[in-house]
Amino acid sequence: MTAPQCLCLTIIHEVRCKVVSAALALADLTLTLNMAHQRKTRGGDAVDDFERRAAWKYVGYPGFSRFMASSNDCFALRKFTGLNVRVLLKLQNNVVELERRLDEMDNFSMNLPPGEGGCASFRLDADSPREKLLEEIDAALDKYS
């Protein structure tokens, strides 16, 4: 498919969704106006009838959700890209801070005299602060990914 064809299909899709949305809004408005007219002309019982039969009660999010799910042409949701990037940057900063702390622990251990430290064995690190930090890093990376 060429670029002009894609653009044309995108425009058709947008117009189609707007027409359907406008038709739903018009139907809702028409029903609401009819109900308001009935309320004026029939007196006291009309208020209860208006509340009971108002279009929003029958459409609302359940009806709107069904409508949006009925066709790929009208399925559109915000991605919140800016917010997602900001949260990812915060998570990245957390991982960087944990990495810095691990590097400090490793440097300290590697500068100890032979036999008193090191970074060569996870088994020797069992229940150590380094193992706890690695568990924090694992959770942070899982969240970040």
VEXLO-219775 format. One line per field, with one value per residue: x, y, z of N, C-alpha, C in turn; residue number from 1; residue in one letter. Coordinates in Angstrom, 2 decimals. Example, Ala and Ser with C-alpha at 12.3 -4.5 7.8 and 13.67 -1.06 7.14 Angstrom:
BEGIN
n_xx	(13.19_12.85)
n_yy	(-5.69_-2.25)
n_zz	(7.80_7.08)
ca_xx	(12.30_13.67)
ca_yy	(-4.50_-1.06)
ca_zz	(7.80_7.14)
c_xx	(13.20_12.90)
c_yy	(-3.30_0.03)
c_zz	(7.80_7.87)
n	(1_2)
res	(A_S)
This chain:
BEGIN
n_xx	(0.85_0.55_1.91_0.09_-2.32_-2.47_-2.68_-5.11_-6.86_-6.53_-7.62_-10.26_-10.99_-10.85_-12.83_-15.06_-15.28_-15.80_-18.23_-19.88_-19.69_-20.85_-23.43_-24.30_-24.23_-26.14_-28.42_-28.63_-29.00_-31.43_-33.17_-32.96_-34.00_-36.61_-37.49_-37.35_-39.27_-41.54_-41.55_-42.17_-44.75_-46.30_-46.33_-45.88_-45.23_-43.60_-40.96_-39.86_-40.11_-38.45_-35.92_-35.74_-35.72_-33.62_-31.10_-28.35_-28.30_-28.66_-26.69_-23.92_-20.66_-20.64_-22.14_-20.71_-18.24_-18.88_-19.54_-17.05_-15.52_-16.70_-15.65_-12.53_-12.00_-12.96_-11.71_-9.91_-7.56_-5.94_-2.41_-0.78_1.90_3.86_3.63_4.25_6.91_8.05_7.69_9.22_11.74_12.09_12.12_14.40_16.32_16.21_17.24_19.81_20.85_20.79_22.61_24.94_25.31_25.80_28.18_29.87_29.91_31.09_33.62_34.68_34.79_36.60_38.93_39.74_42.00_43.42_41.36_39.63_37.49_35.84_34.37_33.61_31.82_28.48_27.42_28.91_27.96_25.49_22.70_23.83_24.47_24.98_23.64_20.98_20.79_21.11_18.72_16.92_17.69_16.97_14.15_13.68_14.63_12.86_10.48_11.19_11.59)
n_yy	(-1.17_2.19_5.33_7.58_6.12_4.94_7.26_8.22_6.15_6.43_8.98_8.50_6.63_8.23_10.16_8.52_7.48_9.86_10.59_8.49_8.87_11.41_10.79_9.10_10.93_12.76_11.14_10.62_13.23_13.88_12.01_12.88_15.51_14.91_13.57_15.65_17.36_15.76_15.74_18.37_18.55_16.59_16.81_15.98_13.11_12.86_13.56_11.39_9.50_10.65_10.48_7.71_6.80_8.09_8.52_8.25_6.46_4.01_3.79_4.89_3.96_1.09_0.73_2.42_1.15_-1.32_-0.38_0.74_-1.59_-2.97_-2.58_-2.40_-0.05_2.00_1.84_3.45_4.59_6.60_6.69_7.67_8.41_10.33_10.26_7.56_7.48_9.18_7.75_5.49_6.69_7.38_4.81_3.85_5.53_4.60_1.99_2.61_3.81_1.62_0.00_1.53_1.31_-1.44_-1.61_-0.17_-1.92_-4.15_-3.11_-2.51_-5.13_-6.37_-5.08_-5.98_-7.89_-10.99_-13.85_-12.71_-11.54_-10.68_-11.20_-13.54_-15.64_-16.63_-18.35_-17.97_-15.52_-15.83_-14.75_-12.25_-8.66_-7.94_-9.94_-9.37_-6.83_-7.51_-8.89_-6.76_-5.34_-7.17_-7.14_-4.44_-4.31_-6.07_-4.64_-2.41_-3.49)
n_zz	(0.00_-0.81_0.42_0.07_-0.12_2.43_3.98_3.05_3.89_6.66_7.09_6.26_8.20_10.55_10.01_9.78_12.41_13.77_12.63_13.48_16.26_16.44_15.56_17.61_19.74_18.84_18.82_21.55_22.51_21.24_22.43_25.08_24.87_24.06_26.33_28.17_27.14_27.50_30.25_30.88_29.83_31.09_33.84_37.35_37.39_35.26_35.86_37.27_35.22_33.29_34.57_34.77_32.12_30.86_28.42_29.03_31.09_29.94_28.06_28.67_30.02_29.66_27.23_25.51_25.56_24.37_21.82_20.98_20.93_18.92_16.40_14.76_13.55_15.12_17.52_19.78_21.99_24.48_24.72_26.68_26.44_27.23_30.05_30.49_29.63_31.50_33.90_33.26_33.12_35.80_36.96_35.68_36.80_39.44_39.09_38.21_40.53_42.29_40.95_41.26_44.03_44.21_42.74_44.46_46.69_45.49_44.74_47.28_48.37_46.62_47.20_49.63_51.70_50.41_50.79_52.58_51.40_48.33_45.07_43.90_44.26_44.43_46.24_48.58_49.20_50.32_52.14_52.54_52.59_49.92_48.46_49.17_48.05_45.35_45.00_45.26_43.01_41.03_41.29_40.67_38.02_36.83_37.06_35.55_33.03)
ca_xx	(0.00_1.36_1.71_-1.18_-3.43_-2.52_-3.19_-6.53_-7.55_-6.51_-8.60_-11.59_-11.22_-11.12_-14.13_-16.07_-15.45_-16.43_-19.64_-20.58_-19.78_-21.84_-24.75_-24.65_-24.50_-27.41_-29.49_-28.72_-29.59_-32.82_-33.90_-32.99_-34.95_-37.96_-37.81_-37.57_-40.57_-42.56_-41.55_-42.91_-46.17_-47.06_-46.39_-45.04_-44.73_-42.63_-39.60_-39.44_-40.00_-37.25_-34.76_-35.71_-35.48_-32.55_-30.21_-27.05_-28.44_-28.60_-25.49_-22.79_-19.43_-20.84_-22.53_-19.60_-17.22_-19.33_-19.42_-15.64_-15.01_-17.41_-14.91_-11.18_-11.97_-13.33_-11.00_-8.83_-7.30_-4.72_-1.27_-0.10_3.32_4.67_3.63_4.99_8.35_8.49_7.78_10.39_12.95_12.20_12.56_15.79_17.13_16.28_18.15_21.17_21.27_21.09_23.85_26.03_25.52_26.43_29.58_30.61_30.12_32.08_34.95_35.12_35.14_37.77_40.11_40.08_43.10_43.01_40.73_38.69_36.38_35.85_33.08_33.70_30.90_27.15_27.19_29.49_27.20_24.16_22.23_24.70_23.88_25.07_22.55_19.74_20.82_20.84_17.28_16.30_17.98_16.14_12.78_13.67_14.77_11.60_9.54_11.67_11.42)
ca_yy	(0.00_3.41_6.32_8.29_5.23_4.84_8.53_8.26_5.23_7.03_10.07_7.86_6.04_9.30_10.75_7.51_7.46_11.11_10.54_7.58_9.54_12.48_10.16_8.67_12.13_13.30_10.25_10.86_14.56_13.79_11.32_13.75_16.58_14.33_13.30_16.95_17.83_14.97_16.16_19.63_18.42_15.61_17.11_15.35_11.77_12.93_13.64_10.01_8.86_11.22_9.88_6.27_6.49_8.91_7.73_7.97_5.31_2.79_3.75_5.00_3.27_-0.24_0.86_3.01_0.10_-2.27_0.29_0.82_-2.93_-3.57_-2.41_-1.89_1.31_2.99_1.56_4.41_4.94_7.35_5.87_8.32_8.23_11.19_9.72_6.29_7.78_9.75_6.65_4.69_7.42_7.23_3.43_3.77_6.19_3.67_0.90_3.19_3.99_0.27_-0.43_2.26_0.70_-2.75_-1.35_0.19_-3.16_-4.97_-2.47_-2.71_-6.54_-6.72_-4.43_-6.64_-8.84_-12.32_-14.72_-11.97_-10.98_-10.95_-11.22_-14.68_-16.73_-16.32_-19.22_-17.33_-14.30_-16.16_-13.91_-11.08_-7.43_-7.95_-10.77_-8.60_-5.78_-8.15_-9.16_-5.47_-5.04_-8.07_-6.61_-3.16_-4.60_-6.68_-3.54_-1.55_-4.18)
ca_zz	(0.00_-0.91_1.49_-0.11_0.20_3.89_4.48_2.71_4.79_7.99_7.10_6.21_9.52_11.50_9.68_10.10_13.87_14.18_12.21_14.39_17.56_16.31_15.47_18.98_20.54_18.38_19.32_22.99_22.68_20.83_23.49_26.26_24.60_24.09_27.72_28.83_26.67_28.20_31.65_30.96_29.46_31.87_35.27_38.37_37.09_34.17_36.39_37.50_33.91_32.67_35.22_34.50_30.71_30.29_27.55_29.67_31.98_29.14_27.22_29.59_29.65_29.07_25.83_24.77_25.45_23.34_20.54_20.60_20.68_17.78_15.16_14.90_13.01_16.14_18.77_19.97_23.39_24.69_25.12_27.80_26.14_28.08_31.41_30.49_29.54_32.78_34.87_32.88_33.53_37.26_37.21_35.23_37.82_40.57_38.73_38.19_41.93_42.82_40.29_41.91_45.34_43.99_42.35_45.69_47.47_44.76_44.86_48.65_48.55_45.82_47.78_50.89_51.55_49.93_51.78_53.43_50.62_46.90_44.37_43.00_44.55_44.95_47.40_49.75_49.45_50.85_53.27_52.71_52.06_48.46_47.93_49.35_47.04_44.05_44.95_44.98_41.60_40.23_41.31_39.94_36.59_36.41_36.94_34.46_31.74)
c_xx	(0.90_1.03_0.41_-2.40_-3.59_-3.11_-4.69_-7.33_-7.60_-7.55_-10.02_-11.94_-11.60_-12.49_-15.24_-16.35_-16.15_-17.90_-20.43_-20.74_-20.82_-23.25_-25.21_-24.99_-25.83_-28.57_-29.70_-29.40_-31.07_-33.66_-34.02_-33.99_-36.39_-38.40_-38.11_-38.93_-41.69_-42.67_-42.35_-44.41_-46.96_-47.09_-45.46_-44.47_-43.63_-41.19_-39.06_-39.22_-38.73_-36.00_-34.62_-35.29_-34.37_-31.54_-28.91_-27.12_-28.26_-27.35_-24.27_-21.54_-19.66_-21.21_-21.42_-18.50_-17.60_-19.18_-17.96_-15.07_-15.63_-16.63_-13.52_-11.07_-12.23_-12.65_-9.82_-8.73_-6.03_-3.61_-0.55_1.41_4.20_4.76_4.41_6.49_8.85_8.64_8.98_11.69_13.16_12.70_14.02_16.71_17.29_17.28_19.59_21.69_21.61_22.38_25.05_26.35_26.21_27.90_30.43_30.90_31.19_33.48_35.52_35.60_36.41_39.05_40.48_41.26_42.57_42.45_39.72_37.51_36.48_34.43_32.98_32.65_29.56_26.85_27.74_28.74_25.82_23.87_23.12_23.96_23.92_23.95_21.21_19.65_20.54_19.36_16.49_16.48_17.12_14.70_12.68_13.78_13.49_10.55_9.90_11.44_9.98)
c_yy	(1.24_4.36_7.11_7.42_5.08_6.10_8.63_7.36_5.78_8.13_9.50_7.29_7.12_9.92_9.79_7.47_8.73_11.14_9.63_8.22_10.65_11.90_9.69_9.86_12.74_12.46_10.47_12.20_14.54_13.12_12.19_14.89_16.08_14.08_14.60_17.51_17.08_15.41_17.45_19.42_17.51_15.88_16.26_14.00_11.79_12.98_12.23_9.28_9.35_10.58_8.41_5.96_7.32_8.04_7.35_6.73_4.00_2.69_3.76_4.30_1.85_-0.17_1.41_1.98_-0.91_-1.66_0.33_-0.55_-3.56_-3.47_-1.88_-0.45_2.35_2.75_2.50_4.78_5.76_6.41_6.42_8.19_9.07_10.68_8.41_6.53_8.32_8.67_5.77_5.37_7.32_5.83_3.25_4.40_5.29_2.54_1.41_3.35_2.63_-0.26_0.24_1.65_-0.66_-2.58_-0.98_-1.05_-4.02_-4.40_-2.66_-4.16_-6.92_-6.09_-4.99_-7.58_-10.21_-13.17_-14.01_-11.39_-11.39_-10.99_-12.45_-15.77_-16.22_-17.16_-18.60_-16.04_-14.57_-15.34_-12.70_-9.83_-7.37_-8.79_-10.04_-7.48_-6.35_-8.51_-7.88_-5.10_-5.89_-7.54_-5.31_-3.36_-5.22_-5.61_-2.65_-2.18_-4.27)
c_zz	(0.00_0.23_1.30_0.22_1.71_4.49_4.24_3.64_6.21_8.10_7.08_7.57_10.53_11.26_10.07_11.61_14.36_13.79_13.14_15.76_17.53_16.26_16.85_19.86_20.15_18.87_20.81_23.25_22.33_21.91_24.73_26.07_24.62_25.51_28.46_28.42_27.37_29.65_31.82_30.76_30.37_33.36_36.11_38.03_36.04_34.68_36.63_36.18_33.20_33.25_34.84_33.07_30.08_29.56_28.24_30.55_31.21_28.30_28.12_29.09_29.12_27.59_24.97_24.55_24.38_21.96_20.09_20.25_19.43_16.48_15.47_14.41_14.08_17.48_18.89_21.44_23.46_25.15_26.34_27.65_27.05_29.50_31.50_30.45_30.87_33.84_34.55_33.27_35.04_37.60_36.80_36.26_39.05_40.30_38.72_39.62_42.56_42.23_40.95_43.27_45.21_43.60_43.56_46.54_46.82_44.90_46.27_48.86_47.80_46.38_49.16_50.66_51.09_51.07_52.67_52.66_49.17_46.36_43.47_43.23_45.08_46.18_48.68_50.13_50.06_52.11_53.54_52.22_50.52_47.85_48.04_48.30_45.65_43.91_44.67_43.51_40.68_40.15_40.52_38.44_36.03_36.18_35.74_33.10_31.45)
n	(1_2_3_4_5_6_7_8_9_10_11_12_13_14_15_16_17_18_19_20_21_22_23_24_25_26_27_28_29_30_31_32_33_34_35_36_37_38_39_40_41_42_43_44_45_46_47_48_49_50_51_52_53_54_55_56_57_58_59_60_61_62_63_64_65_66_67_68_69_70_71_72_73_74_75_76_77_78_79_80_81_82_83_84_85_86_87_88_89_90_91_92_93_94_95_96_97_98_99_100_101_102_103_104_105_106_107_108_109_110_111_112_113_114_115_116_117_118_119_120_121_122_123_124_125_126_127_128_129_130_131_132_133_134_135_136_137_138_139_140_141_142_143_144_145)
res	(M_T_A_P_Q_C_L_C_L_T_I_I_H_E_V_R_C_K_V_V_S_A_A_L_A_L_A_D_L_T_L_T_L_N_M_A_H_Q_R_K_T_R_G_G_D_A_V_D_D_F_E_R_R_A_A_W_K_Y_V_G_Y_P_G_F_S_R_F_M_A_S_S_N_D_C_F_A_L_R_K_F_T_G_L_N_V_R_V_L_L_K_L_Q_N_N_V_V_E_L_E_R_R_L_D_E_M_D_N_F_S_M_N_L_P_P_G_E_G_G_C_A_S_F_R_L_D_A_D_S_P_R_E_K_L_L_E_E_I_D_A_A_L_D_K_Y_S)
